[in-house]
Amino acid sequence: MDTQSSFPRRPTRQILVGDVPVGGFAPVSVQSMTVTRTSDVESTLQQIYDLAMAGADIVRCTCNDIAAAEGLAEIVPRSPVPIVADVHNQYRMALAALEAGVHCLRLNPGNIKKPEHIKIVAAEARDRNVPIRIGVNGGSLHPDLYSKYGGMVTPEAMVESALQEIGYFSEVGFDLIKISVKASNVPLMLDAYRQLAEITDHPLHLGVTEAGPPPSGTIKSTAGIATLLAEGIGDTIRYSLTADPVIEARAGRQLLEAMGLRERKNVDLISCPSCGRAEIDVVAVAEEAMEAFADEKIPLQVAVMGCVVNGPGEARDADLGIAAGRGRGHLFVKGKNVEVVKEDEMVEALVSWAKVIQVEGAEAALKRVDTKLAEREALLDREQLLKEQGEDVNEIEQKLGAIRNQRA
């Protein structure tokens, strides 16, 4: 935890969502959700990169049909952050999402009602070491719980819903769990989370569901989330706004920084995972870049991308980035190619360009170079790589076959 924060943290178990630790005194993480059709792979990936650059540590995508699951199979290998599959009524879509390689599932107990289906999903997640968020929502409680509590949504009903789901999970030996008990009413949401925090040590995901558009939705979300964080409750957060999800991610990050729960980085470094398309050791270059920028205090978003085929487009909103291609590095500023450098000079070039942008601004920096020449070189490398590598370097067709086997 950032030493600037004086808020005590509730002790919880820790799980891993991809490579992001949740709970166990790990930094509170920011989550948001795409609003694109998951089957539209390129649009969804673009939004995931936009969210990552706005401060999201984890991104959720809907998985409501086979086409969405197939999209996830293509999205996951290229995503810069862990992906959570949002599953509602069809338990087979949860199984399909697991086949696609997602890092976490979100299940709504009020929608998947048959215990045997819930346990099938939990057993499969257990075998794959994939966590599940129990996403209780005040607007979709099981009808039996509505009846039990007088036809009303109460904190007790929401907590009981979560505990029932935990019980089903425990029957198959699954405990990689985080929980949310969201409501659109802030006092109701506060009471539910406080009650849950008293009786379980699973990590909690905070949010005010259906908060509405900014500014009122932002105020409502902040009232609920910040109150709980100040009490030490909460391990991940999401602003659920009727707005561009990038606004959600930024709001979440700003809240955590304002409360001293996350440190502000001098450089916000975004990097893609090392999928089959990567031309470089992305991890090594990203680590080298972080070390090079460590003492520079340059507040820019910088992207390190494994290939020139997808990199410049996916990270086009970064202030500065570099993508590898055929032994060369293709530098881009705000998505526009500006220079081609030797592979072993990529990090040095990033730092040099970052200093220029910090002093002169991106537009002035762009005027220094012949962007058409750089774009032409990037296009040549992109076309050659597609010719050499083919279209399916991430073995998507194999994954799609497994996903299609989950058809009801």
DAHUDA-V736226 format. One record per backbone hydrogen bond with DSSP energy under -1.0 kcal/mol. CO is the residue of the C=O (numbers start at 0). NH is the residue of the N-H. Records with the same first field share a line. If there is no record, write none. Layout:
BEGIN
CO=NH, NH
END
This chain:
BEGIN
1=4
14=21
16=19
19=16
21=14
22=25
28=236
29=56, 57
31=59
36=39
38=40
39=43
40=44
41=45
42=46
43=47
44=48
45=49
46=50
47=51
48=52
49=53
50=55
51=54
57=31
58=83
59=33
60=85
64=68
65=69
66=70
67=71
68=72
70=74
71=75
74=77
81=58
82=102, 103
83=60
84=105
85=62
89=92
90=94
91=95
92=96
93=97
94=98
95=99
96=101
97=100
103=84
104=132
105=86
106=134
107=110, 111
110=112
113=117
114=118
115=119
116=120
117=121
118=122
119=123
120=124
121=125
122=126
123=127
124=129
130=104
131=177
132=106
133=135, 179
135=181
136=139
141=144, 145
142=146
143=147
144=148
145=150
146=149
153=157
154=158
155=159
156=160
157=161
158=162
159=163
160=164
161=165
162=166
163=167
164=168
165=169
166=170
168=171, 173
169=172
174=176
175=131
177=133
178=204
179=135
181=137
184=188
185=189
186=190
187=191
188=192
189=193
190=194
191=195
192=196
193=197
195=199
200=12
202=178
203=234, 235
205=237
211=241
212=216
214=218
215=219
216=220
217=221
218=222
219=223
220=224
221=225
223=227
224=228
225=229
227=232
228=231
231=9
234=28
235=205
236=30
238=240
239=210
240=242
243=246
244=248
245=249
246=250
247=251
248=252
249=253
250=254
251=255
252=256
253=257
254=258
255=260, 261
256=259
266=268
267=301
269=303
272=274
274=277
279=281
280=284
281=285
282=286
283=287
284=288
285=289
286=290
287=291
288=292
292=295
297=299
299=267
300=319
301=269
302=321
303=271
304=323
305=278
306=310
309=313
310=314
312=315
314=317
317=333
319=302
320=331
321=304
322=329
323=307
326=342
327=324
328=340
329=322
330=337, 338
331=320
332=335
335=332
338=330
340=328
341=344
342=345
344=348
345=349
346=350
347=351
348=352
349=353
350=354
351=355
352=356
353=357
354=358
355=359
356=360
360=364
361=365
362=366
364=367
365=368
368=370
369=373
370=374
371=375
372=376
373=377
374=378
375=379
376=380
377=381
378=382
379=383
380=384
381=385
382=386
383=387
384=388
385=389
391=394
394=398
395=399
396=400
397=401
398=402
399=403
402=405
403=406
END
